[in-house]
Structures are given as structure tokens and as C-alpha cells.
Amino acid sequence: MTQKVMERANQSEPSMRSLAGLYEFDKEMMSIMNLVNLTYPFAETPGYGEAVEVAPGVYWSRLPLPFKPNHINVWLLEGDEGLAVVDTGMRGAEAEQLLAGLVDVLGDGAGLSRVMVTHMHPDHVGQAGQLVARWGAQFWMTRLEYLTCRALSPQSLSQDMPLAIARFFSQAGWSPGGIEKYQAHYGSRIVSLPDSYRRLEDGQIHRIGGYEWRVIVGRGHSPEHACFYCKDRKLLISGDQVLPRISSNVSVSAMEPTANPMADWINSLQMLKANVPEDVLVLPAHGECFRGLHTRIDTLLEEQERSFDALHELLAVPKKVVDVFPALFNRTLSEDITHVYSLATGEAVACLNYLLALGRISQSVDEEGISWYQAK
């Protein structure tokens, strides 16, 4: 079933800029990731500008990212009116050229009919505007993902947003210098969306190439993340909701500092397990295609509970947000790498808010406005 379909002429694998692990950091819950009983059915992964056929008319390709993980998987589905693409990669000349080449070859001149995006993060929606403009394709996204992404655009951000960000990180225990460095780069990868969209909704059916793909909405990693399930082919395009070798980042942001996305993520994993069978081939946004969905979900949930227990134990004495990183992540984190530090902060707050909602810990704020947490 595996077939390398094309490699663009004179296209060499690009050199990647090392940005010290942006968008990925090791977590304690990942410590046994390679021991999980998952099956990876494809011996080879596609290079940039290549495609692997994972099922008739369903193609897997990769586009480069300027951080870790250094790639994103995109999925191209043959349809009667042209190709549908699920996720677009990040905006950039190289990624644009690679994806356009794939569409030209696989689409056999028909181009793109649909651009479907799992969620709002720049590596998933970054090229949507260019693709829609170039091919006149329909643009599909869930309502909360579209509106939240638009609200975060430089044109829409309130002048008070930098103050809210500073307050959020200051309350977590960041230094003034770290906050200033983060603010200098904030919004650098926020994208311009198409001006209009068609709404993806949970349970909605899309017929592509003679097969039905059902939208399954998950939450936690992002507000209203769309997965796509083809029952007849036993395929699940999982986006970032379930990944084979890393855990989805689940973060609280300055926009909604008291949110509880960890509860959303846990509930969504349980929902996916209840609605999608174990033997599907999972097509994730990062890493390899795999089988063993329920096994992976069980491992993620079990390791998350261990992280909660380790965090609760550490909070035997009061701690700031930045003090609890050792209970959640298995490497030292520094404000010098601001984006990784901000992701770690957001995830730590998500874990703390989850335990607060369960009544397992308490929160207090000192005279300097810094939050302190302690186990009950």
C-alpha cells in the first residue's frame, strides 16, 4: 500500500534553523513513550516535497518548520472536484513551493478544492490565505478556531494586551527582563486568515473521493480542534489532539488566565476513545502514522495523572508557577529561550488550574502580585 509518489526535481532537503526546541519540550509524562505498544506500519516517512500514499487517494507529506518538531504532516485527499488538503504548514517561501508542487502533481491540474484546517496554530493554518487565493478553494475551520485566530491577529489585538501578558507572566514568577524579551517577539508568527470561512462542526460529514469523513471536535490543546474520521477506511486525521511520541501542549494564556483546558483535553481524549475504534490508522500532525489509538490515549491519561501526583507532592510547601517545572518537565528550562519558557508556563498553569478546580490545592497572591500554590 505504501508508494512514494513524487519527489520534485532538483529539490534537496532544506537546512533547518535550530531554534532550541521551540514548540516542543520534554515532559515527564513522555518518559516511556518508546515503550508504548504502538504499531508504525510504514517503513519510511516522506521527505519534504515527497508524498506517501497511506490509502488509495490519501497522501501523506511533510513540510519543514523552523523549530522542533521540525516538520508538520499534511494530508492530501483526492476528490472529484480536486484535492482537499488538511493543514497547510507555516507560511514561508520554501513551504509554499513544496506544497504547491505537491498539489500540481497529485491534483493532476485540478488544483485544490478544499483547504481544511484542524486548528489555529501557525504551523497548521499559516498558508491558508495563500492557498485559498491561489486556487479559489473553499476554506473550512471550526468557528472558535477561526475567531480566536482572528482575535489574535496584530490588527485585532487590544493595546492593553501587552499589559495583560506582562501581568500573566509576572504573576507566574517571571523576571521583568524575561517578560520584556517575550513581548518583543510576541505575535511574530500570527497569520493573516482568509476573510471568510465555512464552519466545521462536530458530527459534520464531508464526502471526498467517494468516502465520508466525519468531523470530531476535541478541546484542550486549542479551543475547538477538528479531527477527521473515515469509518469505512479506518483512518483518523488526529491533528495535534493525539500524537504518537510527544504529548500535546495544553496551555493557559493571558487571554483567559483562569481557564481549565486540561479538563477539556482529558475529556476529549476519553471522548475519542469512546467514538473511534482501536484499530484505526492514526494520521497525526507530527511524527509517524500509527495504530493503537486506545493504547496511546490510555498512556497519555495515566502519565498525566502521574504528573498531577508529582505536582501535588511538590506543593507540600508553597511554590510559584515557575517553581513547579521540575514536577512536569524533565529538563532545565530558562527564560533565555522565551517561547519554550512561555509554553512551559502555560502548561504549568493549566495543571495548577486543573488541581484548583478539583480542590486539591489552594492559591494565594502576595503583595507583589505573584501567585503561590500549596497542596491541601
C-alpha positions as CSV (number, residue, x, y, z in Angstrom):
1,M,0.0,0.0,0.0
2,T,3.0,2.4,0.6
3,Q,4.1,4.2,-2.5
4,K,6.4,7.1,-2.9
5,V,4.6,9.2,-5.4
6,M,6.9,12.0,-6.3
7,E,10.0,13.9,-5.4
8,R,10.3,17.3,-7.0
9,A,13.2,17.7,-9.4
10,N,16.3,19.4,-8.1
11,Q,14.6,19.7,-4.6
12,S,17.0,19.0,-1.8
13,E,16.1,18.7,1.9
14,P,16.4,22.2,3.4
15,S,18.8,23.1,6.2
16,M,16.8,23.8,9.3
17,R,17.4,26.7,11.6
18,S,17.9,25.5,15.1
19,L,15.7,27.5,17.5
20,A,16.4,25.4,20.6
21,G,13.3,23.4,20.7
22,L,10.5,25.9,20.1
23,Y,7.0,24.3,20.3
24,E,8.4,21.1,21.9
25,F,9.9,20.3,25.3
26,D,10.4,17.1,27.1
27,K,7.8,16.2,29.7
28,E,7.9,13.7,32.4
29,M,4.8,12.0,31.0
30,M,6.8,11.2,27.8
31,S,9.4,9.2,29.6
32,I,8.0,5.8,28.5
33,M,6.9,7.0,25.1
34,N,9.1,4.5,23.2
35,L,7.8,1.6,25.3
36,V,4.2,2.0,24.4
37,N,2.8,-0.8,22.3
38,L,2.1,1.2,19.1
39,T,2.4,-0.1,15.6
40,Y,4.1,2.0,12.9
41,P,3.1,0.4,9.6
42,F,5.3,2.5,7.2
43,A,9.0,1.8,7.0
44,E,9.7,5.2,5.5
45,T,8.5,8.7,6.2
46,P,8.1,11.2,3.3
47,G,10.8,13.8,2.9
48,Y,10.0,17.4,2.2
49,G,8.4,17.6,-1.2
50,E,7.6,13.9,-1.3
51,A,4.3,12.0,-0.8
52,V,3.4,8.6,0.5
53,E,0.1,7.0,-0.3
54,V,-1.3,5.7,3.0
55,A,-4.6,4.5,1.4
56,P,-6.0,4.8,-2.1
57,G,-6.2,8.5,-2.8
58,V,-4.9,9.6,0.6
59,Y,-1.4,11.1,0.6
60,W,1.0,11.9,3.5
61,S,3.6,14.6,3.0
62,R,5.7,16.7,5.3
63,L,6.6,20.4,5.3
64,P,9.6,22.0,7.2
65,L,9.2,24.0,10.4
66,P,11.8,26.4,11.9
67,F,11.6,24.8,15.3
68,K,11.0,21.4,17.0
69,P,9.3,19.3,15.9
70,N,11.0,20.2,12.6
71,H,8.1,19.2,10.4
72,I,4.3,19.1,10.1
73,N,2.4,16.4,8.4
74,V,-0.1,17.5,5.7
75,W,-2.8,15.2,4.2
76,L,-4.0,15.4,0.6
77,L,-7.2,13.7,-0.3
78,E,-8.3,13.0,-3.9
79,G,-11.8,14.2,-4.7
80,D,-14.0,14.6,-7.7
81,E,-13.5,18.4,-7.8
82,G,-9.8,18.4,-7.0
83,L,-7.7,17.8,-3.9
84,A,-8.6,18.6,-0.4
85,V,-5.7,19.4,1.9
86,V,-5.9,19.0,5.7
87,D,-3.5,21.5,7.4
88,T,-1.2,23.8,5.5
89,G,2.2,24.2,7.2
90,M,3.7,27.5,8.2
91,R,3.9,30.5,6.0
92,G,7.2,30.7,4.2
93,A,8.6,30.6,0.6
94,E,10.0,27.1,0.9
95,A,6.9,25.5,2.4
96,E,4.7,27.3,-0.1
97,Q,6.8,26.0,-3.0
98,L,6.8,22.4,-1.7
99,L,3.0,22.3,-1.1
100,A,2.3,23.9,-4.5
101,G,4.4,21.3,-6.1
102,L,2.5,18.5,-4.4
103,V,-0.8,20.0,-5.5
104,D,0.4,20.3,-9.1
105,V,1.5,16.7,-9.3
106,L,-1.1,14.9,-7.2
107,G,-4.0,17.1,-8.3
108,D,-3.3,16.4,-12.0
109,G,-4.0,20.0,-12.9
110,A,-7.3,20.2,-10.9
111,G,-5.7,22.1,-8.0
112,L,-7.3,22.4,-4.6
113,S,-11.0,22.3,-4.0
114,R,-10.9,22.5,-0.2
115,V,-8.5,23.7,2.5
116,M,-9.4,22.2,5.8
117,V,-7.6,23.2,9.0
118,T,-7.6,21.3,12.3
119,H,-6.8,24.3,14.4
120,M,-5.5,27.8,14.7
121,H,-1.8,27.3,15.4
122,P,0.5,28.9,12.8
123,D,2.1,25.6,11.6
124,H,-1.4,24.3,10.8
125,V,-3.1,27.4,9.3
126,G,-0.1,29.5,8.2
127,Q,-0.6,29.0,4.4
128,A,-4.4,29.0,4.3
129,G,-4.7,32.5,2.9
130,Q,-2.3,31.9,0.0
131,L,-3.8,28.6,-0.9
132,V,-7.4,29.9,-0.9
133,A,-6.3,32.9,-3.0
134,R,-4.3,30.8,-5.5
135,W,-6.8,28.1,-6.2
136,G,-10.1,29.7,-5.1
137,A,-10.6,26.7,-2.7
138,Q,-13.2,26.5,0.0
139,F,-11.8,27.3,3.4
140,W,-13.0,25.2,6.3
141,M,-12.3,25.7,10.0
142,T,-14.3,25.5,13.3
143,R,-15.8,28.7,14.5
144,L,-13.9,29.1,17.7
145,E,-10.6,28.3,16.0
146,Y,-11.3,30.9,13.3
147,L,-12.5,33.7,15.5
148,T,-9.8,33.1,18.1
149,C,-7.1,33.2,15.5
150,R,-8.5,36.4,14.0
151,A,-8.7,37.9,17.5
152,L,-5.0,37.3,17.9
153,S,-4.0,39.0,14.7
154,P,-1.9,42.1,15.1
155,Q,-4.8,44.2,13.7
156,S,-7.3,42.9,16.3
157,L,-5.1,42.8,19.4
158,S,-6.1,45.4,22.0
159,Q,-3.4,48.0,23.0
160,D,-3.8,46.6,26.5
161,M,-2.8,43.1,25.5
162,P,0.9,43.6,26.3
163,L,-0.1,44.7,29.8
164,A,-2.2,41.5,30.2
165,I,0.7,39.4,29.0
166,A,3.1,41.1,31.4
167,R,0.7,40.6,34.3
168,F,0.2,36.9,33.5
169,F,3.9,36.1,33.4
170,S,4.7,38.3,36.3
171,Q,2.1,36.5,38.4
172,A,3.7,33.2,37.4
173,G,7.1,34.4,38.7
174,W,8.9,35.6,35.5
175,S,11.6,38.3,35.8
176,P,11.0,41.7,34.2
177,G,13.7,41.0,31.7
178,G,12.2,37.8,30.6
179,I,8.8,39.4,30.1
180,E,10.3,42.2,28.1
181,K,12.1,39.7,25.8
182,Y,8.9,37.7,25.3
183,Q,6.9,40.8,24.4
184,A,9.5,41.8,21.8
185,H,8.7,38.6,19.8
186,Y,5.0,38.2,20.6
187,G,2.8,37.8,17.5
188,S,5.7,37.2,15.1
189,R,4.1,34.0,13.7
190,I,0.4,35.0,13.8
191,V,-1.0,34.7,10.4
192,S,-3.5,36.5,8.2
193,L,-6.6,34.3,7.6
194,P,-8.9,34.3,4.6
195,D,-11.6,36.9,5.1
196,S,-14.3,34.3,5.3
197,Y,-14.7,30.6,6.1
198,R,-17.0,27.7,6.1
199,R,-17.7,26.3,9.5
200,L,-16.6,22.8,10.6
201,E,-18.9,21.3,13.2
202,D,-18.8,18.2,15.4
203,G,-20.6,15.4,13.6
204,Q,-20.5,17.1,10.2
205,I,-19.9,14.8,7.2
206,H,-17.6,15.6,4.3
207,R,-17.7,13.4,1.2
208,I,-14.4,13.3,-0.5
209,G,-13.4,10.9,-3.2
210,G,-16.4,8.7,-2.6
211,Y,-15.8,8.3,1.2
212,E,-17.3,10.0,4.2
213,W,-15.1,11.9,6.7
214,R,-16.8,12.8,10.0
215,V,-15.6,15.8,11.9
216,I,-14.9,15.1,15.6
217,V,-14.2,18.1,17.7
218,G,-11.7,17.9,20.6
219,R,-10.6,20.6,23.0
220,G,-7.8,21.5,25.4
221,H,-4.8,21.8,23.0
222,S,-6.8,24.5,21.2
223,P,-10.4,25.9,21.6
224,E,-12.3,23.7,19.0
225,H,-9.8,21.3,17.3
226,A,-11.2,19.4,14.4
227,C,-10.2,15.7,13.8
228,F,-11.4,13.8,10.7
229,Y,-12.6,10.2,10.9
230,C,-13.3,7.9,7.9
231,K,-15.1,4.9,9.3
232,D,-15.0,2.9,6.0
233,R,-11.3,3.3,5.6
234,K,-10.4,3.1,9.3
235,L,-8.5,6.4,9.2
236,L,-8.3,9.2,11.7
237,I,-6.6,12.5,10.9
238,S,-5.9,13.5,14.5
239,G,-4.0,16.8,14.1
240,D,-2.4,17.7,17.5
241,Q,-5.1,16.1,19.6
242,V,-3.3,12.8,19.7
243,L,0.4,12.4,18.8
244,P,2.5,9.2,18.9
245,R,5.7,10.3,20.5
246,I,5.0,13.6,22.3
247,S,2.1,14.9,24.3
248,S,0.0,17.8,23.1
249,N,0.9,21.1,24.7
250,V,-2.1,22.2,26.9
251,S,-1.7,25.7,28.0
252,V,-3.4,28.6,29.7
253,S,-2.8,32.0,28.1
254,A,-3.0,35.6,29.3
255,M,-6.3,35.9,27.3
256,E,-8.1,33.6,29.7
257,P,-5.9,33.1,32.8
258,T,-8.4,31.1,34.8
259,A,-9.3,28.6,32.1
260,N,-9.2,24.9,32.6
261,P,-8.0,23.5,29.3
262,M,-6.5,20.4,30.9
263,A,-10.0,19.2,31.9
264,D,-11.1,19.8,28.3
265,W,-8.1,17.8,26.9
266,I,-8.7,14.8,29.2
267,N,-12.4,14.8,28.4
268,S,-11.7,15.0,24.7
269,L,-9.3,12.0,24.9
270,Q,-11.9,10.0,26.6
271,M,-14.5,11.0,24.0
272,L,-12.2,10.0,21.2
273,K,-11.6,6.6,22.8
274,A,-15.3,6.1,23.1
275,N,-16.1,7.1,19.5
276,V,-13.2,5.8,17.4
277,P,-12.1,2.2,17.4
278,E,-8.6,1.0,18.4
279,D,-7.7,-0.4,15.0
280,V,-7.8,2.9,13.0
281,L,-4.7,4.2,11.3
282,V,-4.0,7.4,13.1
283,L,-2.6,10.2,10.8
284,P,-1.1,12.8,13.3
285,A,0.2,16.3,12.7
286,H,3.7,15.4,13.9
287,G,5.5,12.0,13.9
288,E,4.6,8.8,12.1
289,C,1.3,7.2,11.2
290,F,0.4,4.6,13.9
291,R,-2.1,2.1,15.1
292,G,-3.0,1.7,18.7
293,L,-5.2,4.8,19.4
294,H,-6.7,3.5,22.7
295,T,-3.3,2.3,23.9
296,R,-1.9,5.8,23.2
297,I,-4.8,7.6,24.9
298,D,-4.6,5.3,28.0
299,T,-0.8,6.1,28.3
300,L,-1.4,9.8,27.9
301,L,-4.0,9.8,30.6
302,E,-2.1,7.6,33.0
303,E,1.1,9.7,32.7
304,Q,-0.9,12.9,33.1
305,E,-2.2,11.6,36.4
306,R,1.3,10.8,37.5
307,S,2.3,14.4,36.7
308,F,-0.6,15.7,38.8
309,D,0.5,13.5,41.7
310,A,4.1,14.7,41.4
311,L,2.9,18.3,41.3
312,H,0.7,17.8,44.3
313,E,3.6,16.3,46.2
314,L,5.9,19.2,45.3
315,L,3.3,21.7,46.6
316,A,3.7,20.4,50.2
317,V,5.3,23.9,50.6
318,P,4.1,27.0,48.7
319,K,5.5,27.4,45.1
320,K,5.3,29.9,42.3
321,V,4.3,28.6,38.8
322,V,8.0,28.7,37.6
323,D,9.0,26.7,40.7
324,V,6.8,23.7,39.7
325,F,8.6,22.9,36.4
326,P,10.7,20.1,37.8
327,A,7.5,18.1,38.6
328,L,6.3,18.4,35.0
329,F,9.3,18.6,32.7
330,N,12.5,16.5,32.8
331,R,15.0,19.2,31.7
332,T,16.0,22.6,33.0
333,L,14.2,25.5,31.3
334,S,15.5,29.0,31.0
335,E,13.9,32.4,30.4
336,D,16.6,32.8,27.7
337,I,14.5,30.6,25.4
338,T,11.4,32.7,25.9
339,H,9.0,30.7,23.7
340,V,9.7,27.4,25.3
341,Y,9.6,29.0,28.7
342,S,6.2,30.6,27.9
343,L,4.8,27.2,26.7
344,A,6.1,25.6,29.9
345,T,4.5,28.4,32.0
346,G,1.1,28.0,30.1
347,E,1.1,24.2,30.7
348,A,2.1,24.5,34.3
349,V,-0.8,27.0,34.9
350,A,-3.1,24.5,33.1
351,C,-2.1,21.7,35.5
352,L,-2.4,24.1,38.5
353,N,-5.9,25.3,37.4
354,Y,-7.0,21.7,37.0
355,L,-5.9,20.8,40.6
356,L,-7.6,24.1,41.8
357,A,-10.8,23.1,40.2
358,L,-10.6,19.7,41.9
359,G,-10.0,21.4,45.3
360,R,-6.6,19.6,45.7
361,I,-4.6,22.8,46.1
362,S,-5.1,26.4,47.1
363,Q,-3.9,29.7,45.6
364,S,-2.9,33.0,47.2
365,V,-1.4,36.2,45.8
366,D,1.3,38.1,47.6
367,E,1.9,41.9,47.8
368,E,3.9,41.8,44.6
369,G,1.1,40.2,42.7
370,I,2.8,36.8,42.4
371,S,0.6,33.7,42.8
372,W,1.6,31.0,45.2
373,Y,0.1,27.4,45.2
374,Q,0.0,24.9,48.0
375,A,-1.4,21.4,48.4
376,K,-4.3,20.9,50.8
